[in-house]
């Protein structure tokens, strides 16, 4: 009798495995047994955008500053665009050492390096700033808002801070590039 029970148990196990495989391949459980797909980590905790991704693509902008404290390149400037910004600067050059976190900071990208006479772009940032050891670090998500008009050849753009948790949890954004190691 015990041999028959072993045979019945083996048949039941085989039937369960075959049934699970059938459901996995074609039934309501399809995909339930697949390993979780992982996505490369993008900037700010976002997933990297996949080919054909319909979410809002978030570029990152990490310019350097010249010895005079000027920006080396311009940021993405589309109205309402979310941008991940990371800038570390000497606090004395941009005046952030004794400012509060909600202070409006203005960084310049002159058309002619070292000269304010030829105009350029002034980039205004508010929030997502930390102060440490004489350095200011802007780090986080910002939304671009244009500032209309021109004064003596200078145009402006403004970046308001966004909450990182809100951006990531929304599920509507992906990073255009992977986070640096």
Biotite code that builds the C-alpha atoms (Angstrom):
import biotite.structure as struc

atoms = struc.array([
    struc.Atom([0.000, 0.000, 0.000], chain_id="A", res_id=1, res_name="UNK", atom_name="CA", element="C"),
    struc.Atom([2.759, 2.536, 0.816], chain_id="A", res_id=2, res_name="UNK", atom_name="CA", element="C"),
    struc.Atom([4.147, 2.125, -2.726], chain_id="A", res_id=3, res_name="UNK", atom_name="CA", element="C"),
    struc.Atom([0.767, 3.082, -4.188], chain_id="A", res_id=4, res_name="UNK", atom_name="CA", element="C"),
    struc.Atom([0.619, 6.206, -2.004], chain_id="A", res_id=5, res_name="UNK", atom_name="CA", element="C"),
    struc.Atom([4.068, 7.253, -3.208], chain_id="A", res_id=6, res_name="UNK", atom_name="CA", element="C"),
    struc.Atom([2.966, 6.718, -6.807], chain_id="A", res_id=7, res_name="UNK", atom_name="CA", element="C"),
    struc.Atom([-0.221, 8.752, -6.299], chain_id="A", res_id=8, res_name="UNK", atom_name="CA", element="C"),
    struc.Atom([1.742, 11.535, -4.558], chain_id="A", res_id=9, res_name="UNK", atom_name="CA", element="C"),
    struc.Atom([4.268, 11.647, -7.408], chain_id="A", res_id=10, res_name="UNK", atom_name="CA", element="C"),
    struc.Atom([1.451, 11.835, -9.960], chain_id="A", res_id=11, res_name="UNK", atom_name="CA", element="C"),
    struc.Atom([-0.229, 14.669, -8.034], chain_id="A", res_id=12, res_name="UNK", atom_name="CA", element="C"),
    struc.Atom([3.012, 16.626, -7.812], chain_id="A", res_id=13, res_name="UNK", atom_name="CA", element="C"),
    struc.Atom([3.612, 16.144, -11.562], chain_id="A", res_id=14, res_name="UNK", atom_name="CA", element="C"),
    struc.Atom([0.052, 17.272, -12.321], chain_id="A", res_id=15, res_name="UNK", atom_name="CA", element="C"),
    struc.Atom([0.430, 20.365, -10.119], chain_id="A", res_id=16, res_name="UNK", atom_name="CA", element="C"),
    struc.Atom([3.701, 21.299, -11.772], chain_id="A", res_id=17, res_name="UNK", atom_name="CA", element="C"),
    struc.Atom([2.250, 20.787, -15.259], chain_id="A", res_id=18, res_name="UNK", atom_name="CA", element="C"),
    struc.Atom([-0.855, 22.781, -14.319], chain_id="A", res_id=19, res_name="UNK", atom_name="CA", element="C"),
    struc.Atom([1.210, 25.646, -12.912], chain_id="A", res_id=20, res_name="UNK", atom_name="CA", element="C"),
    struc.Atom([3.327, 25.693, -16.059], chain_id="A", res_id=21, res_name="UNK", atom_name="CA", element="C"),
    struc.Atom([0.188, 25.804, -18.194], chain_id="A", res_id=22, res_name="UNK", atom_name="CA", element="C"),
    struc.Atom([-1.207, 28.710, -16.180], chain_id="A", res_id=23, res_name="UNK", atom_name="CA", element="C"),
    struc.Atom([2.142, 30.455, -16.227], chain_id="A", res_id=24, res_name="UNK", atom_name="CA", element="C"),
    struc.Atom([2.376, 30.237, -20.006], chain_id="A", res_id=25, res_name="UNK", atom_name="CA", element="C"),
    struc.Atom([-1.209, 30.997, -20.947], chain_id="A", res_id=26, res_name="UNK", atom_name="CA", element="C"),
    struc.Atom([-3.553, 31.465, -18.009], chain_id="A", res_id=27, res_name="UNK", atom_name="CA", element="C"),
    struc.Atom([-4.430, 34.123, -15.470], chain_id="A", res_id=28, res_name="UNK", atom_name="CA", element="C"),
    struc.Atom([-1.163, 33.619, -13.609], chain_id="A", res_id=29, res_name="UNK", atom_name="CA", element="C"),
    struc.Atom([0.970, 34.410, -16.661], chain_id="A", res_id=30, res_name="UNK", atom_name="CA", element="C"),
    struc.Atom([3.991, 36.364, -15.554], chain_id="A", res_id=31, res_name="UNK", atom_name="CA", element="C"),
    struc.Atom([3.378, 35.734, -11.877], chain_id="A", res_id=32, res_name="UNK", atom_name="CA", element="C"),
    struc.Atom([6.411, 33.484, -11.646], chain_id="A", res_id=33, res_name="UNK", atom_name="CA", element="C"),
    struc.Atom([8.702, 35.706, -13.710], chain_id="A", res_id=34, res_name="UNK", atom_name="CA", element="C"),
    struc.Atom([11.609, 37.278, -11.898], chain_id="A", res_id=35, res_name="UNK", atom_name="CA", element="C"),
    struc.Atom([11.157, 40.943, -11.061], chain_id="A", res_id=36, res_name="UNK", atom_name="CA", element="C"),
    struc.Atom([12.612, 43.115, -13.782], chain_id="A", res_id=37, res_name="UNK", atom_name="CA", element="C"),
    struc.Atom([15.174, 45.622, -12.602], chain_id="A", res_id=38, res_name="UNK", atom_name="CA", element="C"),
    struc.Atom([15.739, 48.990, -14.173], chain_id="A", res_id=39, res_name="UNK", atom_name="CA", element="C"),
    struc.Atom([18.981, 50.891, -14.136], chain_id="A", res_id=40, res_name="UNK", atom_name="CA", element="C"),
    struc.Atom([19.066, 53.630, -11.537], chain_id="A", res_id=41, res_name="UNK", atom_name="CA", element="C"),
    struc.Atom([18.843, 57.096, -12.969], chain_id="A", res_id=42, res_name="UNK", atom_name="CA", element="C"),
    struc.Atom([19.564, 60.414, -11.336], chain_id="A", res_id=43, res_name="UNK", atom_name="CA", element="C"),
    struc.Atom([17.612, 61.335, -8.233], chain_id="A", res_id=44, res_name="UNK", atom_name="CA", element="C"),
    struc.Atom([16.261, 57.818, -7.765], chain_id="A", res_id=45, res_name="UNK", atom_name="CA", element="C"),
    struc.Atom([14.345, 57.710, -11.051], chain_id="A", res_id=46, res_name="UNK", atom_name="CA", element="C"),
    struc.Atom([14.463, 54.739, -13.373], chain_id="A", res_id=47, res_name="UNK", atom_name="CA", element="C"),
    struc.Atom([16.386, 55.251, -16.593], chain_id="A", res_id=48, res_name="UNK", atom_name="CA", element="C"),
    struc.Atom([14.064, 55.831, -19.556], chain_id="A", res_id=49, res_name="UNK", atom_name="CA", element="C"),
    struc.Atom([13.640, 52.823, -21.801], chain_id="A", res_id=50, res_name="UNK", atom_name="CA", element="C"),
    struc.Atom([13.470, 53.041, -25.575], chain_id="A", res_id=51, res_name="UNK", atom_name="CA", element="C"),
    struc.Atom([10.044, 54.388, -26.506], chain_id="A", res_id=52, res_name="UNK", atom_name="CA", element="C"),
    struc.Atom([9.299, 55.342, -22.879], chain_id="A", res_id=53, res_name="UNK", atom_name="CA", element="C"),
    struc.Atom([6.244, 57.620, -22.751], chain_id="A", res_id=54, res_name="UNK", atom_name="CA", element="C"),
    struc.Atom([7.011, 59.090, -19.338], chain_id="A", res_id=55, res_name="UNK", atom_name="CA", element="C"),
    struc.Atom([8.431, 62.614, -19.047], chain_id="A", res_id=56, res_name="UNK", atom_name="CA", element="C"),
    struc.Atom([12.174, 62.424, -19.655], chain_id="A", res_id=57, res_name="UNK", atom_name="CA", element="C"),
    struc.Atom([14.228, 64.265, -17.042], chain_id="A", res_id=58, res_name="UNK", atom_name="CA", element="C"),
    struc.Atom([17.613, 65.562, -18.185], chain_id="A", res_id=59, res_name="UNK", atom_name="CA", element="C"),
    struc.Atom([20.380, 66.242, -15.697], chain_id="A", res_id=60, res_name="UNK", atom_name="CA", element="C"),
    struc.Atom([22.541, 69.340, -15.612], chain_id="A", res_id=61, res_name="UNK", atom_name="CA", element="C"),
    struc.Atom([25.842, 69.404, -13.718], chain_id="A", res_id=62, res_name="UNK", atom_name="CA", element="C"),
    struc.Atom([27.876, 72.342, -14.972], chain_id="A", res_id=63, res_name="UNK", atom_name="CA", element="C"),
    struc.Atom([31.266, 73.358, -13.709], chain_id="A", res_id=64, res_name="UNK", atom_name="CA", element="C"),
    struc.Atom([32.092, 76.890, -12.687], chain_id="A", res_id=65, res_name="UNK", atom_name="CA", element="C"),
    struc.Atom([34.998, 78.937, -13.994], chain_id="A", res_id=66, res_name="UNK", atom_name="CA", element="C"),
    struc.Atom([37.540, 80.513, -11.645], chain_id="A", res_id=67, res_name="UNK", atom_name="CA", element="C"),
    struc.Atom([35.367, 83.638, -11.806], chain_id="A", res_id=68, res_name="UNK", atom_name="CA", element="C"),
    struc.Atom([32.309, 81.676, -10.695], chain_id="A", res_id=69, res_name="UNK", atom_name="CA", element="C"),
    struc.Atom([30.576, 81.654, -14.096], chain_id="A", res_id=70, res_name="UNK", atom_name="CA", element="C"),
    struc.Atom([28.724, 78.643, -15.468], chain_id="A", res_id=71, res_name="UNK", atom_name="CA", element="C"),
    struc.Atom([30.472, 76.623, -18.160], chain_id="A", res_id=72, res_name="UNK", atom_name="CA", element="C"),
    struc.Atom([27.292, 75.579, -19.972], chain_id="A", res_id=73, res_name="UNK", atom_name="CA", element="C"),
    struc.Atom([23.594, 76.409, -20.180], chain_id="A", res_id=74, res_name="UNK", atom_name="CA", element="C"),
    struc.Atom([20.819, 74.334, -18.613], chain_id="A", res_id=75, res_name="UNK", atom_name="CA", element="C"),
    struc.Atom([17.874, 72.771, -20.423], chain_id="A", res_id=76, res_name="UNK", atom_name="CA", element="C"),
    struc.Atom([15.335, 75.595, -20.688], chain_id="A", res_id=77, res_name="UNK", atom_name="CA", element="C"),
    struc.Atom([11.945, 74.282, -21.755], chain_id="A", res_id=78, res_name="UNK", atom_name="CA", element="C"),
    struc.Atom([9.020, 75.883, -19.946], chain_id="A", res_id=79, res_name="UNK", atom_name="CA", element="C"),
    struc.Atom([7.732, 73.507, -17.270], chain_id="A", res_id=80, res_name="UNK", atom_name="CA", element="C"),
    struc.Atom([10.521, 70.970, -17.834], chain_id="A", res_id=81, res_name="UNK", atom_name="CA", element="C"),
    struc.Atom([11.744, 69.026, -14.818], chain_id="A", res_id=82, res_name="UNK", atom_name="CA", element="C"),
    struc.Atom([15.547, 68.942, -14.606], chain_id="A", res_id=83, res_name="UNK", atom_name="CA", element="C"),
    struc.Atom([17.826, 67.188, -12.113], chain_id="A", res_id=84, res_name="UNK", atom_name="CA", element="C"),
    struc.Atom([20.493, 69.729, -11.137], chain_id="A", res_id=85, res_name="UNK", atom_name="CA", element="C"),
    struc.Atom([23.744, 69.109, -9.318], chain_id="A", res_id=86, res_name="UNK", atom_name="CA", element="C"),
    struc.Atom([26.158, 72.000, -8.839], chain_id="A", res_id=87, res_name="UNK", atom_name="CA", element="C"),
    struc.Atom([28.848, 72.406, -6.208], chain_id="A", res_id=88, res_name="UNK", atom_name="CA", element="C"),
    struc.Atom([30.347, 75.855, -5.880], chain_id="A", res_id=89, res_name="UNK", atom_name="CA", element="C"),
    struc.Atom([32.594, 77.880, -3.614], chain_id="A", res_id=90, res_name="UNK", atom_name="CA", element="C"),
    struc.Atom([30.250, 79.577, -1.167], chain_id="A", res_id=91, res_name="UNK", atom_name="CA", element="C"),
    struc.Atom([32.157, 82.860, -1.303], chain_id="A", res_id=92, res_name="UNK", atom_name="CA", element="C"),
    struc.Atom([31.879, 83.111, -5.094], chain_id="A", res_id=93, res_name="UNK", atom_name="CA", element="C"),
    struc.Atom([28.106, 82.766, -5.183], chain_id="A", res_id=94, res_name="UNK", atom_name="CA", element="C"),
    struc.Atom([27.330, 84.219, -1.745], chain_id="A", res_id=95, res_name="UNK", atom_name="CA", element="C"),
    struc.Atom([25.616, 81.271, -0.164], chain_id="A", res_id=96, res_name="UNK", atom_name="CA", element="C"),
    struc.Atom([27.527, 80.745, 3.064], chain_id="A", res_id=97, res_name="UNK", atom_name="CA", element="C"),
    struc.Atom([25.219, 82.858, 5.223], chain_id="A", res_id=98, res_name="UNK", atom_name="CA", element="C"),
    struc.Atom([21.996, 82.617, 3.221], chain_id="A", res_id=99, res_name="UNK", atom_name="CA", element="C"),
    struc.Atom([18.908, 80.620, 4.053], chain_id="A", res_id=100, res_name="UNK", atom_name="CA", element="C"),
    struc.Atom([17.809, 77.595, 2.040], chain_id="A", res_id=101, res_name="UNK", atom_name="CA", element="C"),
    struc.Atom([15.027, 79.553, 0.302], chain_id="A", res_id=102, res_name="UNK", atom_name="CA", element="C"),
    struc.Atom([17.340, 82.289, -0.961], chain_id="A", res_id=103, res_name="UNK", atom_name="CA", element="C"),
    struc.Atom([17.294, 83.037, -4.712], chain_id="A", res_id=104, res_name="UNK", atom_name="CA", element="C"),
    struc.Atom([20.735, 82.373, -6.203], chain_id="A", res_id=105, res_name="UNK", atom_name="CA", element="C"),
    struc.Atom([21.822, 83.852, -9.522], chain_id="A", res_id=106, res_name="UNK", atom_name="CA", element="C"),
    struc.Atom([24.542, 82.152, -11.569], chain_id="A", res_id=107, res_name="UNK", atom_name="CA", element="C"),
    struc.Atom([25.772, 83.632, -14.834], chain_id="A", res_id=108, res_name="UNK", atom_name="CA", element="C"),
    struc.Atom([26.741, 82.186, -18.205], chain_id="A", res_id=109, res_name="UNK", atom_name="CA", element="C"),
    struc.Atom([28.211, 85.148, -20.108], chain_id="A", res_id=110, res_name="UNK", atom_name="CA", element="C"),
    struc.Atom([28.255, 85.035, -23.907], chain_id="A", res_id=111, res_name="UNK", atom_name="CA", element="C"),
    struc.Atom([31.947, 85.946, -23.695], chain_id="A", res_id=112, res_name="UNK", atom_name="CA", element="C"),
    struc.Atom([33.707, 84.189, -20.809], chain_id="A", res_id=113, res_name="UNK", atom_name="CA", element="C"),
    struc.Atom([34.848, 86.657, -18.137], chain_id="A", res_id=114, res_name="UNK", atom_name="CA", element="C"),
    struc.Atom([32.923, 89.572, -19.642], chain_id="A", res_id=115, res_name="UNK", atom_name="CA", element="C"),
    struc.Atom([29.511, 90.901, -18.589], chain_id="A", res_id=116, res_name="UNK", atom_name="CA", element="C"),
    struc.Atom([29.416, 93.447, -21.434], chain_id="A", res_id=117, res_name="UNK", atom_name="CA", element="C"),
    struc.Atom([28.273, 91.012, -24.150], chain_id="A", res_id=118, res_name="UNK", atom_name="CA", element="C"),
    struc.Atom([25.241, 89.693, -22.271], chain_id="A", res_id=119, res_name="UNK", atom_name="CA", element="C"),
    struc.Atom([24.452, 86.084, -21.604], chain_id="A", res_id=120, res_name="UNK", atom_name="CA", element="C"),
    struc.Atom([22.147, 83.957, -19.494], chain_id="A", res_id=121, res_name="UNK", atom_name="CA", element="C"),
    struc.Atom([21.413, 84.356, -15.807], chain_id="A", res_id=122, res_name="UNK", atom_name="CA", element="C"),
    struc.Atom([20.256, 81.134, -14.154], chain_id="A", res_id=123, res_name="UNK", atom_name="CA", element="C"),
    struc.Atom([18.197, 81.666, -11.003], chain_id="A", res_id=124, res_name="UNK", atom_name="CA", element="C"),
    struc.Atom([17.906, 78.789, -8.534], chain_id="A", res_id=125, res_name="UNK", atom_name="CA", element="C"),
    struc.Atom([15.898, 78.538, -5.340], chain_id="A", res_id=126, res_name="UNK", atom_name="CA", element="C"),
    struc.Atom([15.931, 75.668, -2.836], chain_id="A", res_id=127, res_name="UNK", atom_name="CA", element="C"),
    struc.Atom([17.495, 72.187, -2.783], chain_id="A", res_id=128, res_name="UNK", atom_name="CA", element="C"),
    struc.Atom([20.742, 73.725, -1.530], chain_id="A", res_id=129, res_name="UNK", atom_name="CA", element="C"),
    struc.Atom([23.046, 72.564, 1.237], chain_id="A", res_id=130, res_name="UNK", atom_name="CA", element="C"),
    struc.Atom([26.012, 74.325, 2.817], chain_id="A", res_id=131, res_name="UNK", atom_name="CA", element="C"),
    struc.Atom([29.074, 72.458, 4.065], chain_id="A", res_id=132, res_name="UNK", atom_name="CA", element="C"),
    struc.Atom([32.726, 73.390, 4.590], chain_id="A", res_id=133, res_name="UNK", atom_name="CA", element="C"),
    struc.Atom([32.452, 76.614, 2.597], chain_id="A", res_id=134, res_name="UNK", atom_name="CA", element="C"),
    struc.Atom([30.747, 74.909, -0.355], chain_id="A", res_id=135, res_name="UNK", atom_name="CA", element="C"),
    struc.Atom([27.211, 75.204, -1.653], chain_id="A", res_id=136, res_name="UNK", atom_name="CA", element="C"),
    struc.Atom([25.645, 72.208, -3.310], chain_id="A", res_id=137, res_name="UNK", atom_name="CA", element="C"),
    struc.Atom([22.471, 72.450, -5.358], chain_id="A", res_id=138, res_name="UNK", atom_name="CA", element="C"),
    struc.Atom([21.171, 68.918, -5.654], chain_id="A", res_id=139, res_name="UNK", atom_name="CA", element="C"),
    struc.Atom([17.712, 67.829, -6.684], chain_id="A", res_id=140, res_name="UNK", atom_name="CA", element="C"),
    struc.Atom([14.794, 68.196, -9.016], chain_id="A", res_id=141, res_name="UNK", atom_name="CA", element="C"),
    struc.Atom([13.794, 71.618, -10.272], chain_id="A", res_id=142, res_name="UNK", atom_name="CA", element="C"),
    struc.Atom([11.151, 72.859, -12.677], chain_id="A", res_id=143, res_name="UNK", atom_name="CA", element="C"),
    struc.Atom([12.181, 75.419, -15.271], chain_id="A", res_id=144, res_name="UNK", atom_name="CA", element="C"),
    struc.Atom([10.126, 78.578, -15.620], chain_id="A", res_id=145, res_name="UNK", atom_name="CA", element="C"),
    struc.Atom([11.130, 81.177, -18.163], chain_id="A", res_id=146, res_name="UNK", atom_name="CA", element="C"),
    struc.Atom([11.640, 84.799, -17.238], chain_id="A", res_id=147, res_name="UNK", atom_name="CA", element="C"),
    struc.Atom([10.542, 86.952, -20.146], chain_id="A", res_id=148, res_name="UNK", atom_name="CA", element="C"),
    struc.Atom([12.449, 89.955, -21.389], chain_id="A", res_id=149, res_name="UNK", atom_name="CA", element="C"),
    struc.Atom([16.043, 90.976, -21.888], chain_id="A", res_id=150, res_name="UNK", atom_name="CA", element="C"),
    struc.Atom([18.149, 93.624, -20.177], chain_id="A", res_id=151, res_name="UNK", atom_name="CA", element="C"),
    struc.Atom([21.419, 94.786, -21.710], chain_id="A", res_id=152, res_name="UNK", atom_name="CA", element="C"),
    struc.Atom([21.810, 91.535, -23.615], chain_id="A", res_id=153, res_name="UNK", atom_name="CA", element="C"),
    struc.Atom([21.046, 89.309, -20.620], chain_id="A", res_id=154, res_name="UNK", atom_name="CA", element="C"),
    struc.Atom([18.170, 86.852, -20.485], chain_id="A", res_id=155, res_name="UNK", atom_name="CA", element="C"),
    struc.Atom([17.088, 84.901, -17.434], chain_id="A", res_id=156, res_name="UNK", atom_name="CA", element="C"),
    struc.Atom([15.667, 81.539, -16.559], chain_id="A", res_id=157, res_name="UNK", atom_name="CA", element="C"),
    struc.Atom([14.337, 80.370, -13.204], chain_id="A", res_id=158, res_name="UNK", atom_name="CA", element="C"),
    struc.Atom([14.372, 76.950, -11.545], chain_id="A", res_id=159, res_name="UNK", atom_name="CA", element="C"),
    struc.Atom([11.990, 76.315, -8.673], chain_id="A", res_id=160, res_name="UNK", atom_name="CA", element="C"),
    struc.Atom([12.625, 73.348, -6.374], chain_id="A", res_id=161, res_name="UNK", atom_name="CA", element="C"),
    struc.Atom([10.546, 70.177, -6.476], chain_id="A", res_id=162, res_name="UNK", atom_name="CA", element="C"),
    struc.Atom([10.263, 67.569, -3.757], chain_id="A", res_id=163, res_name="UNK", atom_name="CA", element="C"),
    struc.Atom([12.317, 64.509, -4.736], chain_id="A", res_id=164, res_name="UNK", atom_name="CA", element="C"),
    struc.Atom([9.882, 62.069, -3.135], chain_id="A", res_id=165, res_name="UNK", atom_name="CA", element="C"),
    struc.Atom([6.930, 63.565, -5.040], chain_id="A", res_id=166, res_name="UNK", atom_name="CA", element="C"),
    struc.Atom([8.771, 63.374, -8.374], chain_id="A", res_id=167, res_name="UNK", atom_name="CA", element="C"),
    struc.Atom([9.878, 59.761, -7.900], chain_id="A", res_id=168, res_name="UNK", atom_name="CA", element="C"),
    struc.Atom([6.600, 58.430, -6.483], chain_id="A", res_id=169, res_name="UNK", atom_name="CA", element="C"),
    struc.Atom([4.510, 60.038, -9.238], chain_id="A", res_id=170, res_name="UNK", atom_name="CA", element="C"),
    struc.Atom([5.716, 57.414, -11.724], chain_id="A", res_id=171, res_name="UNK", atom_name="CA", element="C"),
    struc.Atom([5.429, 59.954, -14.544], chain_id="A", res_id=172, res_name="UNK", atom_name="CA", element="C"),
    struc.Atom([9.149, 60.717, -14.878], chain_id="A", res_id=173, res_name="UNK", atom_name="CA", element="C"),
    struc.Atom([12.233, 58.778, -15.975], chain_id="A", res_id=174, res_name="UNK", atom_name="CA", element="C"),
    struc.Atom([15.878, 59.766, -16.125], chain_id="A", res_id=175, res_name="UNK", atom_name="CA", element="C"),
    struc.Atom([17.540, 60.409, -19.485], chain_id="A", res_id=176, res_name="UNK", atom_name="CA", element="C"),
    struc.Atom([20.788, 59.002, -18.115], chain_id="A", res_id=177, res_name="UNK", atom_name="CA", element="C"),
    struc.Atom([22.044, 56.568, -15.507], chain_id="A", res_id=178, res_name="UNK", atom_name="CA", element="C"),
    struc.Atom([23.248, 57.838, -12.169], chain_id="A", res_id=179, res_name="UNK", atom_name="CA", element="C"),
    struc.Atom([27.020, 58.063, -11.839], chain_id="A", res_id=180, res_name="UNK", atom_name="CA", element="C"),
    struc.Atom([28.711, 55.319, -9.837], chain_id="A", res_id=181, res_name="UNK", atom_name="CA", element="C"),
])
